[in-house]
């Protein structure tokens, strides 16, 4: 019998507050003349969502979270990993090679066309969920075999050259670790803070190198300072120019949201426009794209600041569809989804910890984009729900998971 005790529960509400607060704090440093000033209505809206999310977080953490269940069959993680790699092999054969090797050998490759239609969605989402689930098994069992299988499933993202898949899987694993272990000690927090400072510096170094390689000519910090219109105060400060890269990438989504509110003339909040918002901004894109094509719907765009800074928040296109009504409806969805999800998949389920960790990843990165629209993340939540239903329906069958 296996027992799981979560010292902290995966808390998407707190992840939302943390991510937007960090972005807002960095934004208010005022290092770029490119950014519009954050207006009182937008600040008030965001702070209101912080308060409600924080209140829901407090209520959520008070709920008990412990479950016990028989271990899955000893060899099943091996068989499931083998099954996943059979599917990857089919994808590689369909592509005519492994994407990573194609890139290394300078063979033409278009990542947008990779994969067998429909099957690719399943392989990416299921393997990502199973990667996080394996990490939970490793933390509970401390098995070297499980750790090896976890690493093998992580490697799949490298083979298909998907930085997003690898990054999201590692982030979900980090959230799972924090919740399983109960967070960081003070010493670990200080060490993590120092590590982040160093990593942010090298993020700037790698940014210059990457652009230089793509452009085929030198691209230094001075170029990026000009592109991001760094203020004279920043240029004259003691802060290394490499940190301007992190400043832009952390705060520019809020700048794009404010720019869209300033410049966009939103559609009126009619029932039809709200239906379009739900299709485009709530449903995963694998479904919404098909509906848009079937009904010949046009996708709303959003205004953004000049330059290559093209990421925005979960709210930006919602404003284009229905103005402030769109923002409020999107905020209401973000507030209620975890409540509904934990009613369908209770905290006592053995699949809740990996599912909740994936949900935390979605909420933490909602400051950058609409992660619910991104099928590679949102569809992962379907598997723990399905497996929980199988657990209840066929409780006498041997456990594969």
Buried (B, 14 or more C-beta within 10 A) or exposed (E): EEEBEBEBBBBBBBBBBBBBBBBBEBBEBEBBEBBBEBEEEBBEBBEEBBEBBEEBBEEBEEEEBEBEBEEBEEEBBBEBBEEBBEBBEBBBEEBEEBBBEBBEEEEEBEEEEBBBEEEBBBBBBBBBBBBBBBBBBBBBBEBEBBBBBBEBBBBBBBBBBBEEBBEBBBBBBBBBBBBBBEEBEEEEEEEEEEEEEEEBBEBBEEBBEEBBEEEEEEBEBEBBBEBBBBBEEBEEEEBEBBBBBBBBBBBBBBBBBBBBBEEBEBBEBEEEBBEBBBBBBBBBBBBBBEEBEEEEBEEBEBBBBEBEBEBBBBBBBBBBBBBBBBBBBBBEBBBEBBEEBBEEBEBBBBBBBBBBBBBBBBBBBBBBBBBBBBBBBBBBBBBBBEBBEBBEEEEEEEBEB
